[in-house]
């Protein structure tokens, strides 16, 4: 009986090894040999799934975004505004490196961010992920504030494709305010995440700052 090979599982194992190498050596330290050693497989197996180091690194970046969306994405089912507010705060606090696994993940993502300055392929993935996070935040914030703003935020987001600039469409003032506030909340979350990762701030304090900002954003006039 022929052996059944789970190719997705094998790719996943290689990606986990890639992240380990990036965490320990940075992206410039990535090689087929280093990843194969970290994964405990042959170099040939890594090359079977990825034809170049660049392909592997960019695939790993996309996989990190997908994993974050799966692990930290909010429940899409409709809820009362107060519960949506809590979901928004949880969403913005989720990346804070409060465990060793999250610290490693944040470290790898920070390395990808730095590399995106000079690598167009990584930059495209990073920008799309950043825009997506702002859009999710805007949708949750609008829902926590009220139905009319929620509909406006969803309409504005639907007018653009992933990673594409918004077309010239008229945006209601309340929707524009939601989008601006969402960007500010995400920027706060990202900045505090960096401080916690560097050891300049405690995770509990960062979480409290985010939740306070969410409360003020939801209850603003």
C-alpha positions as CSV (number, residue, x, y, z in Angstrom):
1,X,0.0,0.0,0.0
2,X,1.5,3.4,-1.0
3,X,2.5,5.7,1.8
4,X,0.2,8.7,2.1
5,X,2.1,12.0,2.4
6,X,0.6,15.0,4.0
7,X,2.3,17.8,2.0
8,X,0.7,20.6,4.0
9,X,1.9,19.1,7.2
10,X,5.5,18.9,5.7
11,X,5.3,22.5,4.6
12,X,4.1,23.5,8.0
13,X,7.0,21.7,9.7
14,X,9.5,23.5,7.4
15,X,7.9,26.9,8.1
16,X,8.1,26.3,11.9
17,X,11.8,25.5,11.4
18,X,12.2,28.7,9.3
19,X,10.7,30.8,12.0
20,X,13.1,29.3,14.5
21,X,16.0,30.1,12.3
22,X,14.8,33.7,11.8
23,X,14.3,34.1,15.5
24,X,17.9,32.9,16.2
25,X,19.8,34.2,13.2
26,X,17.6,36.7,11.4
27,X,16.5,36.5,7.8
28,X,20.0,36.9,6.5
29,X,20.9,33.7,8.4
30,X,18.3,31.6,6.6
31,X,19.6,28.9,4.3
32,X,18.2,25.5,3.1
33,X,20.8,23.8,5.3
34,X,19.9,25.8,8.4
35,X,16.2,25.2,8.0
36,X,16.6,21.5,7.2
37,X,18.7,21.1,10.4
38,X,16.1,22.9,12.5
39,X,13.3,20.8,11.0
40,X,15.3,17.6,11.3
41,X,14.9,16.8,7.6
42,X,17.1,16.6,4.6
43,X,18.0,19.6,2.5
44,X,16.4,17.8,-0.4
45,X,13.0,17.8,1.3
46,X,13.1,21.6,1.9
47,X,14.1,22.1,-1.8
48,X,11.3,19.8,-2.9
49,X,8.8,22.3,-1.5
50,X,10.6,25.6,-2.0
51,X,12.8,26.4,-5.0
52,X,14.7,29.3,-3.5
53,X,15.4,30.9,-0.1
54,X,13.4,33.9,-1.2
55,X,10.3,31.8,-1.9
56,X,10.6,30.1,1.5
57,X,11.0,33.4,3.4
58,X,8.0,35.1,1.7
59,X,5.9,31.9,2.2
60,X,6.8,32.0,5.8
61,X,5.7,35.6,6.1
62,X,2.3,34.8,4.6
63,X,2.0,31.8,6.8
64,X,2.6,34.0,9.9
65,X,-0.2,36.3,8.9
66,X,-2.5,33.4,8.3
67,X,-1.7,31.9,11.6
68,X,-2.3,35.2,13.4
69,X,-5.6,35.6,11.7
70,X,-6.7,32.1,12.7
71,X,-5.5,32.3,16.3
72,X,-6.5,35.9,17.1
73,X,-9.3,36.8,14.7
74,X,-12.5,37.9,16.4
75,X,-15.7,35.9,16.4
76,X,-17.6,37.2,13.3
77,X,-21.1,36.4,14.8
78,X,-23.2,39.4,15.7
79,X,-23.2,40.4,19.3
80,X,-24.3,43.2,21.7
81,X,-22.2,46.4,21.5
82,X,-20.7,45.8,24.9
83,X,-19.5,42.3,23.9
84,X,-18.1,43.7,20.6
85,X,-16.2,46.2,22.6
86,X,-14.6,43.4,24.6
87,X,-13.8,41.5,21.4
88,X,-12.1,44.6,20.0
89,X,-10.0,45.0,23.1
90,X,-9.1,41.3,23.0
91,X,-8.2,41.5,19.3
92,X,-5.8,44.4,19.9
93,X,-4.3,42.8,23.0
94,X,-3.9,39.3,21.4
95,X,-0.4,39.9,19.9
96,X,1.2,41.1,23.2
97,X,4.1,38.8,23.9
98,X,2.9,37.4,27.2
99,X,4.1,33.8,26.5
100,X,7.3,32.4,25.1
101,X,5.6,31.4,22.0
102,X,4.2,34.9,21.4
103,X,7.6,36.4,22.2
104,X,9.1,34.3,19.5
105,X,6.3,35.1,17.1
106,X,6.6,38.9,17.8
107,X,10.4,38.7,17.3
108,X,10.0,36.9,13.9
109,X,7.4,39.4,12.8
110,X,9.6,42.4,13.9
111,X,12.4,40.9,11.7
112,X,10.0,40.6,8.8
113,X,9.0,44.3,9.3
114,X,12.6,45.4,9.3
115,X,13.3,43.4,6.1
116,X,10.2,44.8,4.4
117,X,12.0,48.1,4.0
118,X,14.3,46.5,1.3
119,X,12.3,43.5,0.2
120,X,9.2,44.3,-2.0
121,X,7.8,40.8,-1.7
122,X,7.8,40.9,2.1
123,X,6.6,44.5,2.0
124,X,3.5,43.5,0.0
125,X,2.6,40.9,2.6
126,X,3.2,43.2,5.5
127,X,1.2,46.1,4.1
128,X,-1.7,43.8,3.3
129,X,-1.7,42.4,6.8
130,X,-1.5,45.9,8.3
131,X,-4.5,47.1,6.3
132,X,-6.5,44.1,7.1
133,X,-5.9,44.6,10.9
134,X,-7.1,48.2,10.6
135,X,-10.2,47.1,8.7
136,X,-11.1,44.5,11.3
137,X,-10.6,47.1,14.0
138,X,-12.8,49.6,12.2
139,X,-15.6,47.0,11.7
140,X,-15.6,46.1,15.4
141,X,-15.3,49.7,16.6
142,X,-18.2,50.7,14.3
143,X,-20.3,47.8,15.6
144,X,-19.6,48.7,19.2
145,X,-20.7,52.3,18.5
146,X,-23.9,51.5,16.6
147,X,-25.4,49.9,13.5
148,X,-25.2,53.0,11.2
149,X,-21.5,53.4,11.6
150,X,-20.9,49.7,11.3
151,X,-22.7,49.6,7.9
152,X,-20.6,52.6,6.7
153,X,-17.3,51.0,7.8
154,X,-18.2,47.8,6.0
155,X,-19.1,49.6,2.9
156,X,-15.9,51.6,2.8
157,X,-13.8,48.5,3.3
158,X,-15.7,46.6,0.6
159,X,-14.7,49.3,-1.9
160,X,-11.1,48.3,-1.9
161,X,-9.3,45.0,-2.7
162,X,-6.7,43.4,-0.4
163,X,-3.6,45.5,-0.3
164,X,-5.0,48.1,-2.7
165,X,-5.6,51.8,-2.0
166,X,-9.2,52.8,-1.6
167,X,-10.8,54.2,-4.7
168,X,-12.1,57.8,-4.8
169,X,-15.5,57.3,-3.1
170,X,-17.5,59.6,-0.8
171,X,-17.1,58.5,2.8
172,X,-19.6,59.7,5.4
173,X,-18.0,61.8,8.2
174,X,-18.8,59.2,10.9
175,X,-17.3,56.5,8.9
176,X,-14.1,58.5,8.3
177,X,-13.9,59.1,12.0
178,X,-14.2,55.3,12.7
179,X,-11.4,54.5,10.2
180,X,-9.1,57.2,11.6
181,X,-9.7,56.0,15.2
182,X,-9.2,52.4,14.1
183,X,-5.8,53.3,12.6
184,X,-4.8,55.0,15.9
185,X,-5.8,52.0,18.0
186,X,-3.9,49.6,15.8
187,X,-0.9,51.9,15.9
188,X,-1.1,52.1,19.6
189,X,-1.3,48.3,19.9
190,X,1.7,47.8,17.6
191,X,3.8,50.3,19.4
192,X,3.0,48.8,22.8
193,X,3.8,45.4,21.5
194,X,7.2,46.5,20.5
195,X,7.8,48.1,24.0
196,X,6.8,44.8,25.7
197,X,9.0,42.8,23.4
198,X,12.0,45.0,24.2
199,X,11.3,44.8,27.9
200,X,10.5,48.5,28.2
201,X,6.9,47.9,29.4
202,X,5.0,45.1,31.1
203,X,2.4,43.2,29.2
204,X,-0.3,43.9,31.9
205,X,0.3,47.6,31.7
206,X,0.2,47.5,27.9
207,X,-3.0,45.6,28.0
208,X,-4.6,48.1,30.4
209,X,-3.5,51.0,28.1
210,X,-5.1,49.3,25.1
211,X,-8.4,48.6,26.9
212,X,-8.6,52.1,28.2
213,X,-8.0,53.5,24.7
214,X,-10.8,51.2,23.3
215,X,-13.2,52.3,26.0
216,X,-12.6,56.0,25.2
217,X,-12.8,55.3,21.4
218,X,-16.2,53.4,21.8
219,X,-17.7,56.1,24.1
220,X,-16.5,59.1,22.2
221,X,-19.1,61.5,20.9
